[in-house]
Structure formats: structure tokens, C-alpha cells
């Protein structure tokens, strides 16, 4: 019997609104969000996995007092925060096939991407992309570089230290019917944050800065490191 690949589709539309100035850009939530088999402590919204750290990190930074459960109110708490801070969410992957049903980026095959460049033309206040991961294969920055290349664009290095920072110029596009209508070219910054998942802990532990801070304070951990890093950009 031939086992067909699992079609891992993104369960959420991009959370976008005209006032947004920053976009969080990841890939896909765990497969259980596609099948609807959520765990009790999952939140039915972007980055709602109980195994993920994004919302606990933001909770610590902004003292949000979030709830972690599969309720409408838990999702609404997060939406209110994003609207207030003018932060959108637009994961770059729309769907992918998997031979093994897990959440690894490397396991994604036949990936279908969202038109992130198109969204940037449409939402003209966005000036920063916050990638939840770096340029490793099938990560959000990796896929975004592919999209930029198709448009003849490329990232310019601003800082090669973790988290790596780049920028690019988004040019004016055609104002013809069906085209995008930017008023003027704009510079967009990208920040490749340390992934808010346990799989990145080993990489964090190898960073010289983390080792230095850990030596100064033995209680300092990889979660604290992410809070310190994310605080600067959120």
C-alpha cells in the first residue's frame, strides 16, 4: 500500500492590517493545527503551540498576563496585543507535503509560498520583517531570499552578528490595474531572530554571548537569552 504524503496546510490567514509596521514571518505551525487536533494548552491562533516560546517571550517582555488554553479569549488577547503594537503575522509558507508528520522545516517538500513581496506592496507601513529563524534550509529567511531573487532584489548585510540584520529596497511598482501602487520606494529591514523553539536551544548554547552571560549568571538560560534578544526588536 502506498502511503500518500501528508499535506500540511497553514490553518490561518495572514494577520494583516493597514497600521502594521512589523511582520512576524515564520513557516508553518505544527501539523496538529492543520488537522484541528489541538492540545489543551494550545491557543488556536498564530504561534499558539504550547511547545513554542514566542508568546511566552512576548508575555515576559510586555507583562501581558496571557492565558494558555484553547479558548476564544486566549486568541483575542493575542490579537489585541498585535493590533496595539502594530505587529502583523504573515508566515511565508502556505502549504507543504511531508513524508513524516512532524513540525521540522527540513521535512517540508513541494513547498507553496505566500506572496510576501505582494503583501509588502499592499501594506505600505511595514518597514521591518521579523524572521523566526535564520537562513538555514527551509527557514523563513531562506524562502524569502528565493522570493527576492525572483524580483531581482537582494538582502544587504547590516549586521552579521546574531540576530543577523539585513535590508533591501522595495521599488515602486506599476500602478496599472491589478498592479501594486506604492507611493515611493522604501527600505525594509529584516531581523533573523533565534527561533522560538526548543530545536534551536543547542545553537543558542554555542553562541559566545550566551556562554559569557551564562558564566556571569549560572541561572541564565536559553529562554532568558531569547527574551533579551527579542526585546530590542519588538
Secondary structure, 3 states (H helix, E strand, C coil): CCCCCEEEECCCCCECCCCCCEEEECCCCCHHHHHCCCCCCCCCCCCCCCCCCHHHHHHHHHCCCCCCCCCHHHHHHHHHHHHHHCEEECCCEEEEEECCCCCCCCCCEEEEECCHHHHHHHCCCCCEEEECCCCCCCCHHHHHHHHHHHCCCCCEEEECCCCEEEEEEECCCCCCCCCCCCCCCEEEEEEECCCCCHHHHHHHHCCHHHHHHHHHCCCCCHHHHHHHHHHHHC
